[in-house]
Amino acid sequence: MKPRVLVAGVGNDLRQDDGFGIAVVRRFSEEGVPEGVEVYESGIAGIGLVQELMDGYEALVIVDATDRGEEPGTVYLLEVEVPDPEELTEEGRQEFLADTHLTVPSKALTLARALKVLPPRAYILGCQPKEHELGMGLSEPVERGAAEAIRRLRELTTRLVKELVAP
C-alpha cells in the first residue's frame, strides 16, 4: 500500500522541549508504524517537508512543540487552516519570501498550499513546552506529554488510514 498519511516531526532537538516533535516521531517509528503511514523528520527544515509532500499524501500530521499558553506537557490536536497565499498582502508576500528555509510549519504549509501539494487533511499534534534553552532532552512534563502524544498519534493515524482506504 502506498503511504497515504505523512507524519512529520518538526523542531530542534538541541533546544530541549523544542525537540518534542523529533522525539515523538522517533519513538513512534521504533514501536512500528501502521501500514499506509510514512514518517519524516523535518527538524527545522520546512522546505524539506514541502519537498516530501510532493510525493503525494492524503493526510498530514505535524508533531511539534506548540506554545498555547497552557500548562507544560499539555497535548493538543489541532486541525490546520492554511491561508491562501493569493490573499497575502504585498508586505506579507515579501516577509514570506524572505525566509528561504521556511523553518516554521505555518510557512511551509502555506508554500505547500501554493504548490498544490498540501493534503486535504492536515493536523498539528502539539505539546506545550516548558524549556527552550540550549540542551538535549525533554523536560519532565513534556516527556509525559510525549507518551500521550505517541498514543494519540497511533490512534489518529490508524483512523485516518482506515477512512482513506474505505470505499
Secondary structure, 3 states (H helix, E strand, C coil): CCCCEEEEEECCCCEHHHHHHHHHHHHHHHCCCCCCEEEEEEECCHHHHHHHHCCCCCEEEEEEECCCCCCCCCEEEEECCCCCHHHCCHHHHHHHHHCCCCCCHHHHHHHHHHCCCCCCEEEEEEECCCCCCCECCCCHHHHHHHHHHHHHHHHHHHHHHHHHHCC
